[in-house]
Amino acid sequence: LSSGYIRRLRPRCDECDVTRWIGTMKMSRISAVLVIVVWLILWETSTSFVLSHHDLWVVRELTAVTRAVEEPESKTLLVFGLGNIGLLVAMRAHDEGLFDKVYGTSRTSTSNENVQGVQTIDYSDSDCLREILPTCSHVLVTIPPSKSSMPGACDTVLSNPSLGDFPLPSSSWVGFVSSSSVYGNHNGHWVHEDSAIKCSAGSKGELYFRAENEWREASAVRGWRLNVFRSAGLYGDNRSIIHTIMQRGFVSSSSGSKDGDFPTSRIHECDVARAILSSMLQGTEGDWNLADDFPAPRAEVMAFGASLLAHAGLCPKEAAKDSSDQKSERFRRRKTDRKRVLNIKMKESLLPDQVLLYPTYKDGLQSVIDANILKWRLVD
C-alpha cells in the first residue's frame, strides 16, 4: 500500500465509520480481529504508534460489534395453549432447532409433560409466566377467546390479570390463531385478508374479531409484530371427518339433507404449523388466511372419508341422519355462512415453492387414514 493511500484511509477510521463498517460486513470474529490488526498497522505506519483512550475505545467497540454478529440473541418461543396446533408448532420448533428454548402452557402441569424439548408450564402459574415473558422473542396464542374474560375484553391471555401488563419485549413476534368465521356470510364468494367482516353479533366469529382487535391495540402501543392467522376448518391426525364417521357413522347423500351444504374451506394442521413457523422465521407482520386450495361441501368430504375407510377394510356404519348438534353455532354456520377462503397471500409469502403439503381434502384425509389405520384395526 502506498503512503498516500494510507494517509487517505486514516481519517476515515474513526469510531463511527469503523463500527458501522464491521457491523455491515457481518464478518466472523477471526476476520474482524484481522481487520483490527491491519487497521492498527496502518495507523502505526502513518504516525507514531500510541494507543490512546480513543484507540482503546475503537478496539472495544469493534470487539463488541463482532461479538454481537457472531453471537445473536437467544430465541425463545412461548406457546399459549398446547392443543393440536400449539403442540404441533412447539414440537416442530424444537425438533428443527429453530429456537433455543420452547415453552408451552397447559391447564394442568402434567399434561403433555412427555413432549421432549418443550417445557410445559401450568397456565395458572402466573409467577413463572411473568418471569419467562421478558425473555421471549416469539409468542403464539392458540387459546380461543371467551365471553367469560374480563369485562370489556374477550382474549383470555391478554386480559389475564395475573400476567400484569404482559411484560413481553417490544419488537417481539406475536401470533394469534383466529378463525375465518370472522368474515361471516359472503354468499359463496372468495374472501381475502381485506374482505369485509360480516360475522353475526354474539357469534364466535365476533369473539375472534374482538380478540384480534385487542391484540392489534396492544401491539400498536407496545411495538410487537403482530400476525393474525385466520384459519379455515382445521383437521389432522387426531380430528377429522373420518374420526366423526368412526364415532357416529356415515351419513349418505340420500339420508342427509343437502339443504345448505355449500363448499367450505378447510386446512390440514400440518400446513397451518408450517405457515406459522415460516412467519416466525421471517419476522412477518399482518393478517393471514390459512386454507387449502379446494373448498368442498361437507357431504362430499364425508363420502370420500367413508370410501377411504371401506377401502381400508373398515366399513363404516351408515347413520340414519346427521348426528351433529343442530342447535350448535357450527351447525348453523354451515347453513348460513357461505364463503370460500382465499390462500394466495399465505402460499406466496409463507410456503416454500407456494406448495401445501395437503392442497385438497383428499390428500389430507389419505394422510389421516395412514396415520390411524393400525390403531383403528385393533379397535374394530
MARMI-656222 format. One record per residue (C-alpha): residue in three letters; residue number from 1; x negated, y negated, z negated. Coordinates in nm, 4 decimals. Layout:
N
[ala,NUM,[X,Y,Z]]
...
***
This chain:
380
[leu,1,[0.0000,0.0000,0.0000]]
[ser,2,[-0.1310,-0.3444,0.0855]]
[ser,3,[-0.1788,-0.6010,-0.1888]]
[gly,4,[0.0631,-0.8270,-0.0055]]
[tyr,5,[0.3377,-0.5615,-0.0209]]
[ile,6,[0.2669,-0.5123,-0.3906]]
[arg,7,[0.2990,-0.8850,-0.4539]]
[arg,8,[0.6291,-0.8887,-0.2677]]
[leu,9,[0.7544,-0.5874,-0.4683]]
[arg,10,[0.6611,-0.7059,-0.8151]]
[pro,11,[0.9040,-0.9999,-0.8599]]
[arg,12,[1.1965,-0.7747,-0.7735]]
[cys,13,[1.1169,-0.5259,-1.0508]]
[asp,14,[1.2987,-0.6992,-1.3360]]
[glu,15,[1.5148,-0.5108,-1.5825]]
[cys,16,[1.8404,-0.5625,-1.3909]]
[asp,17,[1.7160,-0.4626,-1.0460]]
[val,18,[1.5219,-0.1566,-1.1568]]
[thr,19,[1.8016,-0.0255,-1.3801]]
[arg,20,[2.0595,-0.0755,-1.1087]]
[trp,21,[1.8275,0.0879,-0.8523]]
[ile,22,[1.7687,0.4001,-1.0596]]
[gly,23,[2.1368,0.4288,-1.1537]]
[thr,24,[2.2415,0.4062,-0.7911]]
[met,25,[1.9939,0.6676,-0.6706]]
[lys,26,[2.1087,0.9172,-0.9410]]
[met,27,[1.7761,1.0985,-0.9266]]
[ser,28,[1.6539,1.3733,-1.1535]]
[arg,29,[1.4687,1.2866,-1.4729]]
[ile,30,[1.1376,1.4053,-1.3278]]
[ser,31,[1.1816,1.1802,-1.0245]]
[ala,32,[1.2739,0.8907,-1.2489]]
[val,33,[0.9608,0.9361,-1.4603]]
[leu,34,[0.7511,0.9346,-1.1441]]
[val,35,[0.9176,0.6108,-1.0380]]
[ile,36,[0.8339,0.4562,-1.3754]]
[val,37,[0.4704,0.5618,-1.3438]]
[val,38,[0.4412,0.4277,-0.9894]]
[trp,39,[0.6064,0.1033,-1.0939]]
[leu,40,[0.3577,0.0574,-1.3795]]
[ile,41,[0.0672,0.1352,-1.1471]]
[leu,42,[0.1895,-0.1252,-0.9002]]
[trp,43,[0.2240,-0.3717,-1.1809]]
[glu,44,[-0.1312,-0.2973,-1.3014]]
[thr,45,[-0.2849,-0.3394,-0.9552]]
[ser,46,[-0.1399,-0.6869,-0.9182]]
[thr,47,[-0.2160,-0.8232,-1.2636]]
[ser,48,[-0.3834,-0.7220,-1.5869]]
[phe,49,[-0.2045,-0.4206,-1.7375]]
[val,50,[-0.0449,-0.5160,-2.0684]]
[leu,51,[0.2765,-0.3532,-2.1900]]
[ser,52,[0.4719,-0.6453,-2.3228]]
[his,53,[0.8030,-0.6236,-2.5077]]
[his,54,[0.9652,-0.6895,-2.1715]]
[asp,55,[0.7854,-0.3908,-2.0134]]
[leu,56,[0.8818,-0.1627,-2.3001]]
[trp,57,[1.2430,-0.2743,-2.2667]]
[val,58,[1.2418,-0.1812,-1.8968]]
[val,59,[1.0962,0.1635,-1.9720]]
[arg,60,[1.3588,0.2257,-2.2401]]
[glu,61,[1.6373,0.1179,-2.0048]]
[leu,62,[1.5070,0.3389,-1.7256]]
[thr,63,[1.4918,0.6351,-1.9605]]
[ala,64,[1.8463,0.5712,-2.0868]]
[val,65,[1.9860,0.5397,-1.7354]]
[thr,66,[1.8228,0.8574,-1.6083]]
[arg,67,[1.9312,1.0477,-1.9175]]
[ala,68,[2.2910,0.9360,-1.8601]]
[val,69,[2.2688,1.0503,-1.4987]]
[glu,70,[2.1218,1.3881,-1.5904]]
[glu,71,[2.3408,1.4488,-1.8950]]
[pro,72,[2.7020,1.3433,-1.8158]]
[glu,73,[2.9520,1.3027,-2.0949]]
[ser,74,[3.1186,1.6249,-2.2044]]
[lys,75,[3.4579,1.7038,-2.0519]]
[thr,76,[3.7271,1.8183,-2.2915]]
[leu,77,[4.0779,1.9304,-2.1958]]
[leu,78,[4.3750,1.9380,-2.4319]]
[val,79,[4.6939,2.1061,-2.3087]]
[phe,80,[5.0132,2.0308,-2.4974]]
[gly,81,[5.2219,2.3453,-2.4599]]
[leu,82,[5.0690,2.6824,-2.3745]]
[gly,83,[5.3698,2.8048,-2.1819]]
[asn,84,[5.3460,2.9574,-1.8356]]
[ile,85,[5.1952,2.6512,-1.6658]]
[gly,86,[4.9947,2.5224,-1.9612]]
[leu,87,[4.8388,2.8593,-2.0337]]
[leu,88,[4.7539,2.9210,-1.6688]]
[val,89,[4.5836,2.5814,-1.6350]]
[ala,90,[4.3935,2.6230,-1.9633]]
[met,91,[4.2684,2.9710,-1.8787]]
[arg,92,[4.1528,2.8730,-1.5307]]
[ala,93,[3.9887,2.5573,-1.6601]]
[his,94,[3.7825,2.7701,-1.8969]]
[asp,95,[3.7183,3.0686,-1.6682]]
[glu,96,[3.5961,2.8461,-1.3842]]
[gly,97,[3.3737,2.6424,-1.6173]]
[leu,98,[3.5451,2.3145,-1.5381]]
[phe,99,[3.5377,2.1845,-1.8951]]
[asp,100,[3.3017,2.2072,-2.1902]]
[lys,101,[3.5908,2.2612,-2.4297]]
[val,102,[3.9518,2.3635,-2.3719]]
[tyr,103,[4.2225,2.3274,-2.6369]]
[gly,104,[4.5902,2.4151,-2.6232]]
[thr,105,[4.8804,2.3701,-2.8617]]
[ser,106,[5.1421,2.6267,-2.9580]]
[arg,107,[5.4302,2.6319,-3.2034]]
[thr,108,[5.2524,2.8934,-3.4161]]
[ser,109,[4.8819,2.9224,-3.4814]]
[thr,110,[4.8819,3.2937,-3.3970]]
[ser,111,[5.0493,3.2803,-3.0562]]
[asn,112,[4.8051,3.3069,-2.7642]]
[glu,113,[4.5154,3.3409,-3.0082]]
[asn,114,[4.3790,3.6201,-2.7871]]
[val,115,[4.3156,3.3785,-2.4992]]
[gln,116,[3.9406,3.3828,-2.4611]]
[gly,117,[3.7808,3.0422,-2.4352]]
[val,118,[4.0982,2.8453,-2.5133]]
[gln,119,[4.1056,2.7225,-2.8710]]
[thr,120,[4.4671,2.7351,-2.9881]]
[ile,121,[4.5967,2.4669,-3.2223]]
[asp,122,[4.9226,2.4697,-3.4120]]
[tyr,123,[5.1273,2.1806,-3.2754]]
[ser,124,[5.2225,2.0848,-3.6305]]
[asp,125,[4.8554,2.0448,-3.7280]]
[ser,126,[4.8537,1.6695,-3.6689]]
[asp,127,[4.5243,1.6150,-3.8537]]
[cys,128,[4.3440,1.8470,-3.6139]]
[leu,129,[4.5074,1.6883,-3.3085]]
[arg,130,[4.4207,1.3353,-3.4236]]
[glu,131,[4.0614,1.4484,-3.4624]]
[ile,132,[4.0446,1.6080,-3.1166]]
[leu,133,[4.2265,1.3431,-2.9108]]
[pro,134,[3.9466,1.0793,-2.9254]]
[thr,135,[3.7075,1.3364,-2.7754]]
[cys,136,[3.9327,1.4313,-2.4827]]
[ser,137,[3.8645,1.3343,-2.1237]]
[his,138,[4.1809,1.5083,-1.9965]]
[val,139,[4.5247,1.5713,-2.1482]]
[leu,140,[4.8001,1.7760,-1.9861]]
[val,141,[5.1558,1.7672,-2.1231]]
[thr,142,[5.3840,2.0562,-2.0285]]
[ile,143,[5.6297,2.0315,-2.3205]]
[pro,144,[5.9743,1.9301,-2.1864]]
[pro,145,[6.1352,1.6081,-2.3108]]
[ser,146,[6.4050,1.6319,-2.5734]]
[lys,147,[6.7060,1.4324,-2.6840]]
[ser,148,[6.6064,1.5047,-3.0421]]
[ser,149,[6.2891,1.2967,-3.0232]]
[met,150,[6.2586,0.9614,-3.1995]]
[pro,151,[6.5455,0.7176,-3.1367]]
[gly,152,[6.4940,0.5461,-2.8030]]
[ala,153,[6.2308,0.7974,-2.6902]]
[cys,154,[6.2513,1.1417,-2.5349]]
[asp,155,[5.8939,1.2614,-2.4782]]
[thr,156,[5.8167,1.4840,-2.7744]]
[val,157,[5.4389,1.4378,-2.7572]]
[leu,158,[5.4060,1.0642,-2.7042]]
[ser,159,[5.6728,0.9855,-2.9642]]
[asn,160,[5.5374,1.2275,-3.2263]]
[pro,161,[5.4932,1.0029,-3.5330]]
[ser,162,[5.2356,1.2356,-3.6881]]
[leu,163,[4.9981,1.1619,-3.3989]]
[gly,164,[4.9913,0.7932,-3.4858]]
[asp,165,[4.9029,0.5693,-3.1914]]
[phe,166,[4.7933,0.8708,-2.9829]]
[pro,167,[4.4171,0.7977,-3.0051]]
[leu,168,[4.3194,0.9008,-2.6525]]
[pro,169,[4.0300,0.7017,-2.4994]]
[ser,170,[4.1038,0.4570,-2.2207]]
[ser,171,[4.0386,0.5791,-1.8640]]
[ser,172,[4.1236,0.9354,-1.9723]]
[trp,173,[4.3122,1.1520,-1.7241]]
[val,174,[4.6702,1.2255,-1.8318]]
[gly,175,[4.9038,1.4710,-1.6612]]
[phe,176,[5.2749,1.5051,-1.7308]]
[val,177,[5.4619,1.8014,-1.5819]]
[ser,178,[5.8016,1.6673,-1.4814]]
[ser,179,[6.0760,1.8100,-1.2595]]
[ser,180,[6.2090,1.7447,-0.9110]]
[ser,181,[6.5518,1.7297,-1.0778]]
[val,182,[6.4829,1.3579,-1.1314]]
[tyr,183,[6.5802,1.2986,-0.7675]]
[gly,184,[6.9354,1.4231,-0.8157]]
[asn,185,[7.1560,1.4751,-0.5117]]
[his,186,[7.0258,1.3672,-0.1686]]
[asn,187,[7.2807,1.5577,0.0413]]
[gly,188,[7.0298,1.8160,0.1619]]
[his,189,[6.7689,1.5649,0.2836]]
[trp,190,[6.3983,1.5836,0.2121]]
[val,191,[6.2721,1.3858,-0.0873]]
[his,192,[5.9223,1.2417,-0.1208]]
[glu,193,[5.7488,1.0688,-0.4105]]
[asp,194,[5.9086,0.7316,-0.3305]]
[ser,195,[6.2624,0.8616,-0.2795]]
[ala,196,[6.5431,0.7128,-0.4853]]
[ile,197,[6.6063,0.8527,-0.8328]]
[lys,198,[6.9680,0.9715,-0.8380]]
[cys,199,[6.9843,1.2080,-1.1354]]
[ser,200,[7.3090,1.2081,-1.3309]]
[ala,201,[7.3346,1.0273,-1.6617]]
[gly,202,[7.2743,1.2622,-1.9525]]
[ser,203,[7.1174,1.5305,-1.7326]]
[lys,204,[6.7800,1.6956,-1.7812]]
[gly,205,[6.6657,1.5073,-1.4745]]
[glu,206,[6.7366,1.1800,-1.6510]]
[leu,207,[6.5463,1.3013,-1.9586]]
[tyr,208,[6.2440,1.3820,-1.7463]]
[phe,209,[6.2596,1.0456,-1.5702]]
[arg,210,[6.2794,0.8619,-1.9013]]
[ala,211,[5.9803,1.0597,-2.0263]]
[glu,212,[5.7906,0.9715,-1.7078]]
[asn,213,[5.8529,0.6023,-1.7727]]
[glu,214,[5.7410,0.6337,-2.1347]]
[trp,215,[5.4099,0.7727,-2.0144]]
[arg,216,[5.3847,0.5029,-1.7467]]
[glu,217,[5.4325,0.2261,-2.0010]]
[ala,218,[5.1806,0.3772,-2.2426]]
[ser,219,[4.9268,0.4385,-1.9662]]
[ala,220,[4.9537,0.0826,-1.8382]]
[val,221,[4.8774,-0.0510,-2.1862]]
[arg,222,[4.6057,0.1994,-2.2771]]
[gly,223,[4.4328,0.2299,-1.9397]]
[trp,224,[4.4983,0.6027,-1.8875]]
[arg,225,[4.5007,0.7509,-1.5365]]
[leu,226,[4.8490,0.8971,-1.5293]]
[asn,227,[4.9604,1.1755,-1.2975]]
[val,228,[5.3258,1.2807,-1.2899]]
[phe,229,[5.3867,1.6245,-1.1396]]
[arg,230,[5.7462,1.6649,-1.0227]]
[ser,231,[5.7729,2.0374,-0.9889]]
[ala,232,[6.0362,2.2276,-0.7938]]
[gly,233,[6.1766,2.5527,-0.9344]]
[leu,234,[5.8957,2.7477,-1.0976]]
[tyr,235,[5.8394,3.1202,-1.0677]]
[gly,236,[5.5479,3.3555,-1.1229]]
[asp,237,[5.4381,3.6922,-1.2526]]
[asn,238,[5.6373,3.6540,-1.5753]]
[arg,239,[5.9561,3.4906,-1.4442]]
[ser,240,[6.1219,3.5093,-1.1044]]
[ile,241,[6.4382,3.6122,-0.9234]]
[ile,242,[6.3031,3.9675,-0.9326]]
[his,243,[6.2933,3.9556,-1.3120]]
[thr,244,[6.6541,3.8343,-1.3052]]
[ile,245,[6.7551,4.1252,-1.0821]]
[met,246,[6.5797,4.3753,-1.3089]]
[gln,247,[6.7606,4.2370,-1.6132]]
[arg,248,[7.1065,4.1532,-1.4775]]
[gly,249,[7.1417,4.3318,-1.1463]]
[phe,250,[7.1605,4.2205,-0.7867]]
[val,251,[7.4434,4.0015,-0.6605]]
[ser,252,[7.5108,4.0831,-0.2942]]
[ser,253,[7.6194,3.8163,-0.0476]]
[ser,254,[7.9642,3.9760,-0.0328]]
[ser,255,[8.0265,3.9815,-0.4084]]
[gly,256,[7.8604,3.6498,-0.4840]]
[ser,257,[8.0152,3.3214,-0.3835]]
[lys,258,[7.8294,3.1304,-0.1158]]
[asp,259,[8.0001,2.8088,-0.2163]]
[gly,260,[7.7298,2.5567,-0.2968]]
[asp,261,[7.4400,2.7900,-0.2090]]
[phe,262,[7.2151,2.5396,-0.0338]]
[pro,263,[6.8437,2.5584,0.0450]]
[thr,264,[6.6460,2.4675,-0.2657]]
[ser,265,[6.2750,2.4227,-0.3250]]
[arg,266,[6.0547,2.6337,-0.5486]]
[ile,267,[5.6832,2.6927,-0.6053]]
[his,268,[5.4631,2.9660,-0.7482]]
[glu,269,[5.2970,2.8798,-1.0786]]
[cys,270,[4.9506,2.9594,-0.9409]]
[asp,271,[4.9845,2.6853,-0.6796]]
[val,272,[5.1024,2.4439,-0.9485]]
[ala,273,[4.7935,2.5208,-1.1571]]
[arg,274,[4.5684,2.4741,-0.8524]]
[ala,275,[4.7180,2.1335,-0.7763]]
[ile,276,[4.6898,2.0139,-1.1371]]
[leu,277,[4.3279,2.1274,-1.1742]]
[ser,278,[4.2395,1.9620,-0.8438]]
[ser,279,[4.3923,1.6376,-0.9697]]
[met,280,[4.1843,1.6635,-1.2869]]
[leu,281,[3.8601,1.7163,-1.0962]]
[gln,282,[3.9296,1.4315,-0.8541]]
[gly,283,[4.0461,1.1922,-1.1233]]
[thr,284,[4.3595,1.1047,-0.9287]]
[glu,285,[4.6434,0.8808,-1.0371]]
[gly,286,[5.0058,0.8739,-0.9206]]
[asp,287,[5.3188,1.0828,-0.8660]]
[trp,288,[5.3095,1.4257,-0.7019]]
[asn,289,[5.5808,1.6529,-0.5663]]
[leu,290,[5.4921,2.0188,-0.6218]]
[ala,291,[5.6810,2.2588,-0.3939]]
[asp,292,[5.6168,2.5283,-0.1341]]
[asp,293,[5.6781,2.4985,0.2397]]
[phe,294,[6.0085,2.6794,0.2734]]
[pro,295,[6.3211,2.5791,0.0794]]
[ala,296,[6.5760,2.8614,0.0854]]
[pro,297,[6.9196,2.9429,-0.0605]]
[arg,298,[6.9187,3.1423,-0.3833]]
[ala,299,[7.1265,3.4214,-0.2267]]
[glu,300,[6.8652,3.4665,0.0451]]
[val,301,[6.5841,3.4799,-0.2091]]
[met,302,[6.7760,3.7286,-0.4248]]
[ala,303,[6.8418,3.9553,-0.1264]]
[phe,304,[6.4736,3.9588,-0.0393]]
[gly,305,[6.3787,4.0319,-0.4003]]
[ala,306,[6.6220,4.3228,-0.4080]]
[ser,307,[6.4743,4.4607,-0.0849]]
[leu,308,[6.1253,4.4487,-0.2359]]
[leu,309,[6.2451,4.6414,-0.5398]]
[ala,310,[6.4189,4.9000,-0.3229]]
[his,311,[6.1082,4.9434,-0.1087]]
[ala,312,[5.9072,4.9991,-0.4277]]
[gly,313,[6.1445,5.2723,-0.5374]]
[leu,314,[6.3146,5.0590,-0.7996]]
[cys,315,[6.6672,5.0452,-0.6630]]
[pro,316,[6.8401,4.7557,-0.8376]]
[lys,317,[7.1923,4.7917,-0.9654]]
[glu,318,[7.4475,4.5676,-0.7989]]
[ala,319,[7.6262,4.3255,-1.0277]]
[ala,320,[7.9928,4.2568,-0.9731]]
[lys,321,[7.9321,3.8841,-0.9851]]
[asp,322,[7.6652,3.6329,-1.0626]]
[ser,323,[7.5993,3.6601,-1.4360]]
[ser,324,[7.4421,3.3166,-1.4573]]
[asp,325,[7.5835,3.0910,-1.7247]]
[gln,326,[7.8368,2.8963,-1.5213]]
[lys,327,[7.8565,2.6323,-1.7941]]
[ser,328,[7.4834,2.5620,-1.7819]]
[glu,329,[7.3456,2.2482,-1.6223]]
[arg,330,[7.1217,2.4568,-1.3968]]
[phe,331,[7.4239,2.6373,-1.2526]]
[arg,332,[7.5992,2.3056,-1.1916]]
[arg,333,[7.2902,2.1585,-1.0238]]
[arg,334,[7.2823,2.4452,-0.7762]]
[lys,335,[7.6202,2.3320,-0.6518]]
[thr,336,[7.5769,1.9560,-0.6653]]
[asp,337,[7.2092,1.8573,-0.6270]]
[arg,338,[7.1293,1.9102,-0.2602]]
[lys,339,[6.7716,1.8234,-0.1706]]
[arg,340,[6.4532,1.9676,-0.0263]]
[val,341,[6.1248,1.8690,-0.1890]]
[leu,342,[5.8535,1.7451,0.0481]]
[asn,343,[5.4997,1.8575,-0.0400]]
[ile,344,[5.2882,1.6719,0.2176]]
[lys,345,[5.1082,1.4488,-0.0324]]
[met,346,[5.0187,1.7437,-0.2556]]
[lys,347,[4.8824,1.9507,0.0332]]
[glu,348,[4.6834,1.6674,0.1889]]
[ser,349,[4.5238,1.5448,-0.1344]]
[leu,350,[4.5164,1.8285,-0.3863]]
[leu,351,[4.4861,2.1592,-0.1989]]
[pro,352,[4.1730,2.2774,-0.0147]]
[asp,353,[4.2416,2.3015,0.3598]]
[gln,354,[4.6017,2.1944,0.2784]]
[val,355,[4.6935,2.5591,0.2224]]
[leu,356,[4.9155,2.7055,-0.0503]]
[leu,357,[4.8398,3.0499,-0.1885]]
[tyr,358,[5.2112,3.1255,-0.1583]]
[pro,359,[5.3600,2.8988,0.1117]]
[thr,360,[5.7001,3.0753,0.1055]]
[tyr,361,[5.9087,3.2638,-0.1484]]
[lys,362,[5.8365,3.5856,0.0446]]
[asp,363,[5.4634,3.5520,-0.0172]]
[gly,364,[5.5189,3.4683,-0.3816]]
[leu,365,[5.7682,3.7441,-0.4590]]
[gln,366,[5.5445,4.0051,-0.2989]]
[ser,367,[5.2757,3.8939,-0.5431]]
[val,368,[5.5221,3.9238,-0.8312]]
[ile,369,[5.6051,4.2808,-0.7295]]
[asp,370,[5.2362,4.3718,-0.7012]]
[ala,371,[5.1663,4.2332,-1.0495]]
[asn,372,[5.4558,4.4131,-1.2196]]
[ile,373,[5.5270,4.7327,-1.0270]]
[leu,374,[5.3343,4.9721,-1.2535]]
[lys,375,[5.4942,4.8315,-1.5688]]
[trp,376,[5.8434,4.8437,-1.4223]]
[arg,377,[5.7987,5.2007,-1.3005]]
[leu,378,[5.7041,5.3097,-1.6520]]
[val,379,[6.0141,5.1424,-1.7943]]
[asp,380,[6.2513,5.2669,-1.5237]]
***
